[in-house]
Amino acid sequence: MARVLVACAQDGRVVHTGHHMTAAQFEAANARYAFRCSACGDIHHWVRAEAWIEPARVVRAATAAPAEAE
């Protein structure tokens, strides 16, 4: 699941709402959600139209150690 992000209403910084959703859940979201903003400390509300889900992070596989010479 991805984090739901919005811009802080006070200073515009991108903050995590505390909600995690799949892309399908996010597209179906039709409620007004509340959260305490980590940037300014106020309670903010968000709806899907003003939020987005965090892009997937690229996770690199650890590179294998080189094979020993025979």
PQR file with spaces between the fields and no chain letter, atoms N, CA, C, O and H, PARSE charges and radii, in Angstrom:
ATOM       1  N    MET     1       0.831   -1.178    0.000 -0.4000 1.5000
ATOM       2  CA   MET     1       0.000    0.000    0.000 -0.0000 2.0000
ATOM       3  C    MET     1       0.879    1.245    0.000  0.5500 1.7000
ATOM       4  O    MET     1       1.969    1.255    0.571 -0.5500 1.4000
ATOM       5  N    ALA     2       0.394    2.269   -0.636 -0.4000 1.5000
ATOM       6  CA   ALA     2       1.143    3.518   -0.758 -0.0000 2.0000
ATOM       7  C    ALA     2       0.631    4.546    0.248  0.5500 1.7000
ATOM       8  O    ALA     2      -0.521    4.495    0.678 -0.5500 1.4000
ATOM       9  H    ALA     2      -0.492    2.261   -1.100  0.4000 1.0000
ATOM      10  N    ARG     3       1.505    5.473    0.612 -0.4000 1.5000
ATOM      11  CA   ARG     3       1.115    6.555    1.512 -0.0000 2.0000
ATOM      12  C    ARG     3       0.326    7.598    0.738  0.5500 1.7000
ATOM      13  O    ARG     3       0.622    7.879   -0.424 -0.5500 1.4000
ATOM      14  H    ARG     3       2.441    5.515    0.262  0.4000 1.0000
ATOM      15  N    VAL     4      -0.680    8.170    1.387 -0.4000 1.5000
ATOM      16  CA   VAL     4      -1.453    9.254    0.796 -0.0000 2.0000
ATOM      17  C    VAL     4      -0.825   10.568    1.246  0.5500 1.7000
ATOM      18  O    VAL     4      -0.625   10.791    2.440 -0.5500 1.4000
ATOM      19  H    VAL     4      -0.921    7.942    2.331  0.4000 1.0000
ATOM      20  N    LEU     5      -0.515   11.438    0.283 -0.4000 1.5000
ATOM      21  CA   LEU     5       0.161   12.702    0.550 -0.0000 2.0000
ATOM      22  C    LEU     5      -0.716   13.879    0.161  0.5500 1.7000
ATOM      23  O    LEU     5      -1.557   13.776   -0.732 -0.5500 1.4000
ATOM      24  H    LEU     5      -0.678   11.256   -0.687  0.4000 1.0000
ATOM      25  N    VAL     6      -0.508   15.006    0.846 -0.4000 1.5000
ATOM      26  CA   VAL     6      -1.166   16.273    0.511 -0.0000 2.0000
ATOM      27  C    VAL     6      -0.179   17.393    0.796  0.5500 1.7000
ATOM      28  O    VAL     6       0.868   17.169    1.403 -0.5500 1.4000
ATOM      29  H    VAL     6       0.175   15.089    1.572  0.4000 1.0000
ATOM      30  N    ALA     7      -0.514   18.590    0.359 -0.4000 1.5000
ATOM      31  CA   ALA     7       0.281   19.773    0.687 -0.0000 2.0000
ATOM      32  C    ALA     7      -0.316   20.392    1.948  0.5500 1.7000
ATOM      33  O    ALA     7      -1.534   20.530    2.060 -0.5500 1.4000
ATOM      34  H    ALA     7      -1.365   18.772   -0.135  0.4000 1.0000
ATOM      35  N    CYS     8       0.542   20.764    2.891 -0.4000 1.5000
ATOM      36  CA   CYS     8       0.095   21.422    4.121 -0.0000 2.0000
ATOM      37  C    CYS     8      -0.643   22.710    3.754  0.5500 1.7000
ATOM      38  O    CYS     8      -0.171   23.488    2.925 -0.5500 1.4000
ATOM      39  H    CYS     8       1.531   20.652    2.800  0.4000 1.0000
ATOM      40  N    ALA     9      -1.790   22.926    4.370 -0.4000 1.5000
ATOM      41  CA   ALA     9      -2.587   24.127    4.084 -0.0000 2.0000
ATOM      42  C    ALA     9      -1.912   25.407    4.578  0.5500 1.7000
ATOM      43  O    ALA     9      -2.237   26.495    4.103 -0.5500 1.4000
ATOM      44  H    ALA     9      -2.173   22.294    5.044  0.4000 1.0000
ATOM      45  N    GLN    10      -0.986   25.294    5.516 -0.4000 1.5000
ATOM      46  CA   GLN    10      -0.306   26.465    6.065 -0.0000 2.0000
ATOM      47  C    GLN    10       0.906   26.890    5.237  0.5500 1.7000
ATOM      48  O    GLN    10       1.063   28.068    4.917 -0.5500 1.4000
ATOM      49  H    GLN    10      -0.722   24.410    5.902  0.4000 1.0000
ATOM      50  N    ASP    11       1.763   25.925    4.893 -0.4000 1.5000
ATOM      51  CA   ASP    11       3.021   26.309    4.227 -0.0000 2.0000
ATOM      52  C    ASP    11       3.300   25.575    2.915  0.5500 1.7000
ATOM      53  O    ASP    11       4.323   25.823    2.277 -0.5500 1.4000
ATOM      54  H    ASP    11       1.636   24.968    5.153  0.4000 1.0000
ATOM      55  N    GLY    12       2.406   24.680    2.507 -0.4000 1.5000
ATOM      56  CA   GLY    12       2.561   24.019    1.220 -0.0000 2.0000
ATOM      57  C    GLY    12       3.497   22.832    1.186  0.5500 1.7000
ATOM      58  O    GLY    12       3.658   22.205    0.139 -0.5500 1.4000
ATOM      59  H    GLY    12       1.575   24.479    3.026  0.4000 1.0000
ATOM      60  N    ARG    13       4.125   22.506    2.318 -0.4000 1.5000
ATOM      61  CA   ARG    13       5.024   21.345    2.331 -0.0000 2.0000
ATOM      62  C    ARG    13       4.231   20.058    2.123  0.5500 1.7000
ATOM      63  O    ARG    13       3.092   19.943    2.577 -0.5500 1.4000
ATOM      64  H    ARG    13       3.995   23.016    3.169  0.4000 1.0000
ATOM      65  N    VAL    14       4.833   19.103    1.441 -0.4000 1.5000
ATOM      66  CA   VAL    14       4.198   17.807    1.219 -0.0000 2.0000
ATOM      67  C    VAL    14       4.271   17.016    2.523  0.5500 1.7000
ATOM      68  O    VAL    14       5.341   16.869    3.114 -0.5500 1.4000
ATOM      69  H    VAL    14       5.757   19.197    1.072  0.4000 1.0000
ATOM      70  N    VAL    15       3.109   16.505    2.967 -0.4000 1.5000
ATOM      71  CA   VAL    15       3.048   15.742    4.213 -0.0000 2.0000
ATOM      72  C    VAL    15       2.252   14.459    4.003  0.5500 1.7000
ATOM      73  O    VAL    15       1.382   14.378    3.136 -0.5500 1.4000
ATOM      74  H    VAL    15       2.239   16.625    2.487  0.4000 1.0000
ATOM      75  N    HIS    16       2.575   13.464    4.819 -0.4000 1.5000
ATOM      76  CA   HIS    16       1.862   12.185    4.815 -0.0000 2.0000
ATOM      77  C    HIS    16       0.623   12.336    5.684  0.5500 1.7000
ATOM      78  O    HIS    16       0.697   12.868    6.791 -0.5500 1.4000
ATOM      79  H    HIS    16       3.282   13.531    5.523  0.4000 1.0000
ATOM      80  N    THR    17      -0.502   11.874    5.189 -0.4000 1.5000
ATOM      81  CA   THR    17      -1.766   12.008    5.909 -0.0000 2.0000
ATOM      82  C    THR    17      -1.960   10.958    7.001  0.5500 1.7000
ATOM      83  O    THR    17      -2.894   11.049    7.798 -0.5500 1.4000
ATOM      84  H    THR    17      -0.562   11.442    4.289  0.4000 1.0000
ATOM      85  N    GLY    18      -1.080    9.967    7.034 -0.4000 1.5000
ATOM      86  CA   GLY    18      -1.271    8.863    7.969 -0.0000 2.0000
ATOM      87  C    GLY    18      -2.103    7.739    7.373  0.5500 1.7000
ATOM      88  O    GLY    18      -2.279    6.695    8.000 -0.5500 1.4000
ATOM      89  H    GLY    18      -0.321    9.893    6.387  0.4000 1.0000
ATOM      90  N    HIS    19      -2.615    7.947    6.169 -0.4000 1.5000
ATOM      91  CA   HIS    19      -3.416    6.937    5.486 -0.0000 2.0000
ATOM      92  C    HIS    19      -2.558    6.199    4.458  0.5500 1.7000
ATOM      93  O    HIS    19      -1.692    6.788    3.810 -0.5500 1.4000
ATOM      94  H    HIS    19      -2.472    8.795    5.660  0.4000 1.0000
ATOM      95  N    HIS    20      -2.817    4.910    4.326 -0.4000 1.5000
ATOM      96  CA   HIS    20      -2.172    4.065    3.319 -0.0000 2.0000
ATOM      97  C    HIS    20      -3.265    3.427    2.491  0.5500 1.7000
ATOM      98  O    HIS    20      -4.233    2.903    3.043 -0.5500 1.4000
ATOM      99  H    HIS    20      -3.520    4.432    4.853  0.4000 1.0000
ATOM     100  N    MET    21      -3.131    3.462    1.179 -0.4000 1.5000
ATOM     101  CA   MET    21      -4.147    2.894    0.291 -0.0000 2.0000
ATOM     102  C    MET    21      -3.492    2.303   -0.944  0.5500 1.7000
ATOM     103  O    MET    21      -2.410    2.716   -1.361 -0.5500 1.4000
ATOM     104  H    MET    21      -2.345    3.888    0.731  0.4000 1.0000
ATOM     105  N    THR    22      -4.174    1.331   -1.514 -0.4000 1.5000
ATOM     106  CA   THR    22      -3.780    0.852   -2.833 -0.0000 2.0000
ATOM     107  C    THR    22      -4.289    1.879   -3.839  0.5500 1.7000
ATOM     108  O    THR    22      -5.087    2.748   -3.488 -0.5500 1.4000
ATOM     109  H    THR    22      -5.054    0.995   -1.175  0.4000 1.0000
ATOM     110  N    ALA    23      -3.837    1.786   -5.072 -0.4000 1.5000
ATOM     111  CA   ALA    23      -4.305    2.710   -6.109 -0.0000 2.0000
ATOM     112  C    ALA    23      -5.817    2.580   -6.292  0.5500 1.7000
ATOM     113  O    ALA    23      -6.506    3.581   -6.482 -0.5500 1.4000
ATOM     114  H    ALA    23      -3.189    1.080   -5.357  0.4000 1.0000
ATOM     115  N    ALA    24      -6.330    1.358   -6.236 -0.4000 1.5000
ATOM     116  CA   ALA    24      -7.772    1.138   -6.401 -0.0000 2.0000
ATOM     117  C    ALA    24      -8.553    1.753   -5.240  0.5500 1.7000
ATOM     118  O    ALA    24      -9.600    2.364   -5.456 -0.5500 1.4000
ATOM     119  H    ALA    24      -5.770    0.545   -6.082  0.4000 1.0000
ATOM     120  N    GLN    25      -8.055    1.598   -4.012 -0.4000 1.5000
ATOM     121  CA   GLN    25      -8.722    2.200   -2.854 -0.0000 2.0000
ATOM     122  C    GLN    25      -8.720    3.719   -2.957  0.5500 1.7000
ATOM     123  O    GLN    25      -9.715    4.376   -2.650 -0.5500 1.4000
ATOM     124  H    GLN    25      -7.205    1.101   -3.837  0.4000 1.0000
ATOM     125  N    PHE    26      -7.597    4.262   -3.390 -0.4000 1.5000
ATOM     126  CA   PHE    26      -7.493    5.713   -3.512 -0.0000 2.0000
ATOM     127  C    PHE    26      -8.485    6.230   -4.553  0.5500 1.7000
ATOM     128  O    PHE    26      -9.164    7.229   -4.315 -0.5500 1.4000
ATOM     129  H    PHE    26      -6.789    3.728   -3.638  0.4000 1.0000
ATOM     130  N    GLU    27      -8.576    5.561   -5.700 -0.4000 1.5000
ATOM     131  CA   GLU    27      -9.500    5.991   -6.749 -0.0000 2.0000
ATOM     132  C    GLU    27     -10.955    5.908   -6.291  0.5500 1.7000
ATOM     133  O    GLU    27     -11.798    6.680   -6.748 -0.5500 1.4000
ATOM     134  H    GLU    27      -8.025    4.749   -5.893  0.4000 1.0000
ATOM     135  N    ALA    28     -11.244    4.976   -5.393 -0.4000 1.5000
ATOM     136  CA   ALA    28     -12.615    4.812   -4.897 -0.0000 2.0000
ATOM     137  C    ALA    28     -12.926    5.717   -3.701  0.5500 1.7000
ATOM     138  O    ALA    28     -14.084    5.823   -3.297 -0.5500 1.4000
ATOM     139  H    ALA    28     -10.559    4.349   -5.022  0.4000 1.0000
ATOM     140  N    ALA    29     -11.924    6.360   -3.139 -0.4000 1.5000
ATOM     141  CA   ALA    29     -12.121    7.192   -1.945 -0.0000 2.0000
ATOM     142  C    ALA    29     -13.048    8.357   -2.279  0.5500 1.7000
ATOM     143  O    ALA    29     -12.795    9.117   -3.214 -0.5500 1.4000
ATOM     144  H    ALA    29     -10.983    6.273   -3.467  0.4000 1.0000
ATOM     145  N    ASN    30     -14.116    8.486   -1.510 -0.4000 1.5000
ATOM     146  CA   ASN    30     -15.043    9.583   -1.760 -0.0000 2.0000
ATOM     147  C    ASN    30     -15.472   10.264   -0.461  0.5500 1.7000
ATOM     148  O    ASN    30     -16.532   10.887   -0.397 -0.5500 1.4000
ATOM     149  H    ASN    30     -14.321    7.868   -0.750  0.4000 1.0000
ATOM     150  N    ALA    31     -14.645   10.140    0.561 -0.4000 1.5000
ATOM     151  CA   ALA    31     -14.941   10.743    1.857 -0.0000 2.0000
ATOM     152  C    ALA    31     -14.025   11.934    2.104  0.5500 1.7000
ATOM     153  O    ALA    31     -13.126   12.221    1.313 -0.5500 1.4000
ATOM     154  H    ALA    31     -13.784    9.635    0.509  0.4000 1.0000
ATOM     155  N    ARG    32     -14.263   12.606    3.191 -0.4000 1.5000
ATOM     156  CA   ARG    32     -13.394   13.686    3.671 -0.0000 2.0000
ATOM     157  C    ARG    32     -12.649   13.117    4.863  0.5500 1.7000
ATOM     158  O    ARG    32     -13.267   12.680    5.834 -0.5500 1.4000
ATOM     159  H    ARG    32     -14.993   12.373    3.834  0.4000 1.0000
ATOM     160  N    TYR    33     -11.335   13.120    4.796 -0.4000 1.5000
ATOM     161  CA   TYR    33     -10.495   12.508    5.820 -0.0000 2.0000
ATOM     162  C    TYR    33      -9.767   13.587    6.618  0.5500 1.7000
ATOM     163  O    TYR    33      -9.448   14.651    6.087 -0.5500 1.4000
ATOM     164  H    TYR    33     -10.833   13.475    4.007  0.4000 1.0000
ATOM     165  N    ALA    34      -9.510   13.310    7.887 -0.4000 1.5000
ATOM     166  CA   ALA    34      -8.806   14.256    8.754 -0.0000 2.0000
ATOM     167  C    ALA    34      -7.480   13.652    9.214  0.5500 1.7000
ATOM     168  O    ALA    34      -7.342   12.434    9.327 -0.5500 1.4000
ATOM     169  H    ALA    34      -9.769   12.446    8.318  0.4000 1.0000
ATOM     170  N    PHE    35      -6.515   14.523    9.474 -0.4000 1.5000
ATOM     171  CA   PHE    35      -5.231   14.083   10.032 -0.0000 2.0000
ATOM     172  C    PHE    35      -4.549   15.275   10.691  0.5500 1.7000
ATOM     173  O    PHE    35      -4.835   16.428   10.369 -0.5500 1.4000
ATOM     174  H    PHE    35      -6.628   15.512    9.382  0.4000 1.0000
ATOM     175  N    ARG    36      -3.634   14.975   11.626 -0.4000 1.5000
ATOM     176  CA   ARG    36      -2.823   16.021   12.234 -0.0000 2.0000
ATOM     177  C    ARG    36      -1.577   16.195   11.373  0.5500 1.7000
ATOM     178  O    ARG    36      -0.828   15.243   11.155 -0.5500 1.4000
ATOM     179  H    ARG    36      -3.401   14.038   11.887  0.4000 1.0000
ATOM     180  N    CYS    37      -1.363   17.397   10.894 -0.4000 1.5000
ATOM     181  CA   CYS    37      -0.269   17.709    9.978 -0.0000 2.0000
ATOM     182  C    CYS    37       1.076   17.673   10.705  0.5500 1.7000
ATOM     183  O    CYS    37       1.247   18.287   11.758 -0.5500 1.4000
ATOM     184  H    CYS    37      -1.971   18.171   11.071  0.4000 1.0000
ATOM     185  N    SER    38       2.019   16.945   10.126 -0.4000 1.5000
ATOM     186  CA   SER    38       3.357   16.855   10.716 -0.0000 2.0000
ATOM     187  C    SER    38       4.172   18.124   10.467  0.5500 1.7000
ATOM     188  O    SER    38       5.196   18.334   11.118 -0.5500 1.4000
ATOM     189  H    SER    38       1.880   16.446    9.271  0.4000 1.0000
ATOM     190  N    ALA    39       3.736   18.968    9.540 -0.4000 1.5000
ATOM     191  CA   ALA    39       4.469   20.200    9.234 -0.0000 2.0000
ATOM     192  C    ALA    39       4.090   21.337   10.180  0.5500 1.7000
ATOM     193  O    ALA    39       4.964   22.053   10.670 -0.5500 1.4000
ATOM     194  H    ALA    39       2.905   18.798    9.012  0.4000 1.0000
ATOM     195  N    CYS    40       2.783   21.508   10.440 -0.4000 1.5000
ATOM     196  CA   CYS    40       2.357   22.657   11.247 -0.0000 2.0000
ATOM     197  C    CYS    40       1.640   22.278   12.534  0.5500 1.7000
ATOM     198  O    CYS    40       1.438   23.130   13.399 -0.5500 1.4000
ATOM     199  H    CYS    40       2.074   20.926   10.043  0.4000 1.0000
ATOM     200  N    GLY    41       1.253   21.013   12.676 -0.4000 1.5000
ATOM     201  CA   GLY    41       0.592   20.556   13.889 -0.0000 2.0000
ATOM     202  C    GLY    41      -0.918   20.738   13.909  0.5500 1.7000
ATOM     203  O    GLY    41      -1.578   20.257   14.830 -0.5500 1.4000
ATOM     204  H    GLY    41       1.417   20.320   11.974  0.4000 1.0000
ATOM     205  N    ASP    42      -1.483   21.421   12.917 -0.4000 1.5000
ATOM     206  CA   ASP    42      -2.933   21.620   12.849 -0.0000 2.0000
ATOM     207  C    ASP    42      -3.634   20.369   12.329  0.5500 1.7000
ATOM     208  O    ASP    42      -3.012   19.489   11.735 -0.5500 1.4000
ATOM     209  H    ASP    42      -0.947   21.812   12.169  0.4000 1.0000
ATOM     210  N    ILE    43      -4.936   20.314   12.567 -0.4000 1.5000
ATOM     211  CA   ILE    43      -5.759   19.266   11.975 -0.0000 2.0000
ATOM     212  C    ILE    43      -6.177   19.757   10.590  0.5500 1.7000
ATOM     213  O    ILE    43      -6.749   20.839   10.457 -0.5500 1.4000
ATOM     214  H    ILE    43      -5.441   21.029   13.049  0.4000 1.0000
ATOM     215  N    HIS    44      -5.890   18.964    9.563 -0.4000 1.5000
ATOM     216  CA   HIS    44      -6.287   19.285    8.199 -0.0000 2.0000
ATOM     217  C    HIS    44      -7.260   18.215    7.719  0.5500 1.7000
ATOM     218  O    HIS    44      -7.316   17.121    8.280 -0.5500 1.4000
ATOM     219  H    HIS    44      -5.425   18.085    9.671  0.4000 1.0000
ATOM     220  N    HIS    45      -8.009   18.527    6.702 -0.4000 1.5000
ATOM     221  CA   HIS    45      -8.911   17.585    6.048 -0.0000 2.0000
ATOM     222  C    HIS    45      -8.495   17.483    4.587  0.5500 1.7000
ATOM     223  O    HIS    45      -8.007   18.450    4.000 -0.5500 1.4000
ATOM     224  H    HIS    45      -7.963   19.416    6.246  0.4000 1.0000
ATOM     225  N    TRP    46      -8.692   16.307    4.008 -0.4000 1.5000
ATOM     226  CA   TRP    46      -8.375   16.141    2.599 -0.0000 2.0000
ATOM     227  C    TRP    46      -9.442   15.291    1.921  0.5500 1.7000
ATOM     228  O    TRP    46     -10.102   14.460    2.544 -0.5500 1.4000
ATOM     229  H    TRP    46      -9.089   15.522    4.485  0.4000 1.0000
ATOM     230  N    VAL    47      -9.581   15.528    0.648 -0.4000 1.5000
ATOM     231  CA   VAL    47     -10.405   14.702   -0.233 -0.0000 2.0000
ATOM     232  C    VAL    47      -9.501   14.256   -1.384  0.5500 1.7000
ATOM     233  O    VAL    47      -8.436   14.832   -1.611 -0.5500 1.4000
ATOM     234  H    VAL    47      -9.045   16.204    0.142  0.4000 1.0000
ATOM     235  N    ARG    48      -9.931   13.247   -2.087 -0.4000 1.5000
ATOM     236  CA   ARG    48      -9.085   12.669   -3.147 -0.0000 2.0000
ATOM     237  C    ARG    48      -8.608   13.703   -4.166  0.5500 1.7000
ATOM     238  O    ARG    48      -7.478   13.609   -4.646 -0.5500 1.4000
ATOM     239  H    ARG    48     -10.796   12.779   -1.902  0.4000 1.0000
ATOM     240  N    ALA    49      -9.424   14.664   -4.500 -0.4000 1.5000
ATOM     241  CA   ALA    49      -9.070   15.651   -5.524 -0.0000 2.0000
ATOM     242  C    ALA    49      -7.840   16.476   -5.152  0.5500 1.7000
ATOM     243  O    ALA    49      -7.169   17.003   -6.041 -0.5500 1.4000
ATOM     244  H    ALA    49     -10.342   14.740   -4.110  0.4000 1.0000
ATOM     245  N    GLU    50      -7.530   16.602   -3.869 -0.4000 1.5000
ATOM     246  CA   GLU    50      -6.376   17.404   -3.461 -0.0000 2.0000
ATOM     247  C    GLU    50      -5.242   16.563   -2.884  0.5500 1.7000
ATOM     248  O    GLU    50      -4.309   17.100   -2.287 -0.5500 1.4000
ATOM     249  H    GLU    50      -8.075   16.174   -3.148  0.4000 1.0000
ATOM     250  N    ALA    51      -5.321   15.253   -3.060 -0.4000 1.5000
ATOM     251  CA   ALA    51      -4.297   14.350   -2.536 -0.0000 2.0000
ATOM     252  C    ALA    51      -3.732   13.496   -3.662  0.5500 1.7000
ATOM     253  O    ALA    51      -4.241   13.509   -4.783 -0.5500 1.4000
ATOM     254  H    ALA    51      -6.079   14.817   -3.545  0.4000 1.0000
ATOM     255  N    TRP    52      -2.692   12.769   -3.356 -0.4000 1.5000
ATOM     256  CA   TRP    52      -2.115   11.822   -4.313 -0.0000 2.0000
ATOM     257  C    TRP    52      -1.438   10.718   -3.528  0.5500 1.7000
ATOM     258  O    TRP    52      -1.125   10.877   -2.348 -0.5500 1.4000
ATOM     259  H    TRP    52      -2.278   12.759   -2.446  0.4000 1.0000
ATOM     260  N    ILE    53      -1.212    9.583   -4.204 -0.4000 1.5000
ATOM     261  CA   ILE    53      -0.488    8.504   -3.540 -0.0000 2.0000
ATOM     262  C    ILE    53       0.981    8.597   -3.927  0.5500 1.7000
ATOM     263  O    ILE    53       1.338    8.971   -5.044 -0.5500 1.4000
ATOM     264  H    ILE    53      -1.465    9.454   -5.162  0.4000 1.0000
ATOM     265  N    GLU    54       1.802    8.246   -2.972 -0.4000 1.5000
ATOM     266  CA   GLU    54       3.249    8.337   -3.158 -0.0000 2.0000
ATOM     267  C    GLU    54       3.687    7.401   -4.276  0.5500 1.7000
ATOM     268  O    GLU    54       3.251    6.251   -4.334 -0.5500 1.4000
ATOM     269  H    GLU    54       1.511    7.941   -2.065  0.4000 1.0000
ATOM     270  N    PRO    55       4.544    7.889   -5.157 -0.5600 1.5000
ATOM     271  CA   PRO    55       5.058    7.004   -6.214  0.2800 2.0000
ATOM     272  C    PRO    55       5.784    5.810   -5.595  0.5500 1.7000
ATOM     273  O    PRO    55       6.388    5.921   -4.528 -0.5500 1.4000
ATOM     274  N    ALA    56       5.718    4.689   -6.266 -0.4000 1.5000
ATOM     275  CA   ALA    56       6.397    3.485   -5.786 -0.0000 2.0000
ATOM     276  C    ALA    56       7.894    3.728   -5.715  0.5500 1.7000
ATOM     277  O    ALA    56       8.482    4.361   -6.591 -0.5500 1.4000
ATOM     278  H    ALA    56       5.228    4.598   -7.133  0.4000 1.0000
ATOM     279  N    ARG    57       8.477    3.227   -4.686 -0.4000 1.5000
ATOM     280  CA   ARG    57       9.934    3.357   -4.541 -0.0000 2.0000
ATOM     281  C    ARG    57      10.611    2.225   -5.283  0.5500 1.7000
ATOM     282  O    ARG    57      10.123    1.095   -5.298 -0.5500 1.4000
ATOM     283  H    ARG    57       7.998    2.713   -3.974  0.4000 1.0000
ATOM     284  N    VAL    58      11.725    2.533   -5.891 -0.4000 1.5000
ATOM     285  CA   VAL    58      12.497    1.513   -6.589 -0.0000 2.0000
ATOM     286  C    VAL    58      13.411    0.850   -5.573  0.5500 1.7000
ATOM     287  O    VAL    58      14.209    1.512   -4.909 -0.5500 1.4000
ATOM     288  H    VAL    58      12.122    3.451   -5.878  0.4000 1.0000
ATOM     289  N    VAL    59      13.284   -0.446   -5.461 -0.4000 1.5000
ATOM     290  CA   VAL    59      14.121   -1.198   -4.532 -0.0000 2.0000
ATOM     291  C    VAL    59      15.092   -2.011   -5.359  0.5500 1.7000
ATOM     292  O    VAL    59      14.695   -2.837   -6.181 -0.5500 1.4000
ATOM     293  H    VAL    59      12.635   -0.984   -6.000  0.4000 1.0000
ATOM     294  N    ARG    60      16.360   -1.767   -5.134 -0.4000 1.5000
ATOM     295  CA   ARG    60      17.382   -2.500   -5.888 -0.0000 2.0000
ATOM     296  C    ARG    60      17.743   -3.780   -5.153  0.5500 1.7000
ATOM     297  O    ARG    60      17.902   -3.793   -3.933 -0.5500 1.4000
ATOM     298  H    ARG    60      16.683   -1.095   -4.467  0.4000 1.0000
ATOM     299  N    ALA    61      17.868   -4.847   -5.916 -0.4000 1.5000
ATOM     300  CA   ALA    61      18.305   -6.109   -5.333 -0.0000 2.0000
ATOM     301  C    ALA    61      19.792   -6.000   -5.024  0.5500 1.7000
ATOM     302  O    ALA    61      20.547   -5.375   -5.768 -0.5500 1.4000
ATOM     303  H    ALA    61      17.738   -4.837   -6.907  0.4000 1.0000
ATOM     304  N    ALA    62      20.197   -6.604   -3.936 -0.4000 1.5000
ATOM     305  CA   ALA    62      21.616   -6.596   -3.587 -0.0000 2.0000
ATOM     306  C    ALA    62      22.379   -7.330   -4.677  0.5500 1.7000
ATOM     307  O    ALA    62      21.941   -8.370   -5.169 -0.5500 1.4000
ATOM     308  H    ALA    62      19.583   -7.112   -3.331  0.4000 1.0000
ATOM     309  N    THR    63      23.506   -6.786   -5.040 -0.4000 1.5000
ATOM     310  CA   THR    63      24.297   -7.447   -6.080 -0.0000 2.0000
ATOM     311  C    THR    63      24.995   -8.649   -5.463  0.5500 1.7000
ATOM     312  O    THR    63      25.481   -8.601   -4.333 -0.5500 1.4000
ATOM     313  H    THR    63      23.862   -5.941   -4.641  0.4000 1.0000
ATOM     314  N    ALA    64      25.030   -9.696   -6.213 -0.4000 1.5000
ATOM     315  CA   ALA    64      25.674  -10.925   -5.741 -0.0000 2.0000
ATOM     316  C    ALA    64      27.181  -10.731   -5.737  0.5500 1.7000
ATOM     317  O    ALA    64      27.735  -10.006   -6.564 -0.5500 1.4000
ATOM     318  H    ALA    64      24.635   -9.735   -7.131  0.4000 1.0000
ATOM     319  N    ALA    65      27.821  -11.384   -4.802 -0.4000 1.5000
ATOM     320  CA   ALA    65      29.283  -11.330   -4.735 -0.0000 2.0000
ATOM     321  C    ALA    65      29.846  -12.038   -5.957  0.5500 1.7000
ATOM     322  O    ALA    65      29.280  -13.028   -6.421 -0.5500 1.4000
ATOM     323  H    ALA    65      27.371  -11.973   -4.130  0.4000 1.0000
ATOM     324  N    PRO    66      30.955  -11.534   -6.476 -0.5600 1.5000
ATOM     325  CA   PRO    66      31.543  -12.203   -7.650  0.2800 2.0000
ATOM     326  C    PRO    66      31.945  -13.645   -7.322  0.5500 1.7000
ATOM     327  O    PRO    66      32.388  -13.955   -6.216 -0.5500 1.4000
ATOM     328  N    ALA    67      31.776  -14.499   -8.310 -0.4000 1.5000
ATOM     329  CA   ALA    67      32.145  -15.910   -8.124 -0.0000 2.0000
ATOM     330  C    ALA    67      33.655  -16.007   -7.959  0.5500 1.7000
ATOM     331  O    ALA    67      34.425  -15.268   -8.574 -0.5500 1.4000
ATOM     332  H    ALA    67      31.416  -14.247   -9.208  0.4000 1.0000
ATOM     333  N    GLU    68      34.041  -16.932   -7.118 -0.4000 1.5000
ATOM     334  CA   GLU    68      35.487  -17.126   -6.894 -0.0000 2.0000
ATOM     335  C    GLU    68      36.113  -17.775   -8.123  0.5500 1.7000
ATOM     336  O    GLU    68      35.505  -18.623   -8.776 -0.5500 1.4000
ATOM     337  H    GLU    68      33.416  -17.533   -6.619  0.4000 1.0000
ATOM     338  N    ALA    69      37.345  -17.360   -8.424 -0.4000 1.5000
ATOM     339  CA   ALA    69      38.077  -17.951   -9.545 -0.0000 2.0000
ATOM     340  C    ALA    69      38.453  -19.369   -9.193  0.5500 1.7000
ATOM     341  O    ALA    69      38.779  -19.665   -8.044 -0.5500 1.4000
ATOM     342  H    ALA    69      37.839  -16.671   -7.893  0.4000 1.0000
ATOM     343  N    GLU    70      38.409  -20.241  -10.170 -0.4000 1.5000
ATOM     344  CA   GLU    70      38.758  -21.640   -9.920 -0.0000 2.0000
ATOM     345  C    GLU    70      40.207  -21.877  -10.083  0.5500 1.7000
ATOM     346  O    GLU    70      40.671  -23.004   -9.909 -0.5500 1.4000
ATOM     347  H    GLU    70      38.144  -20.000  -11.103  0.4000 1.0000
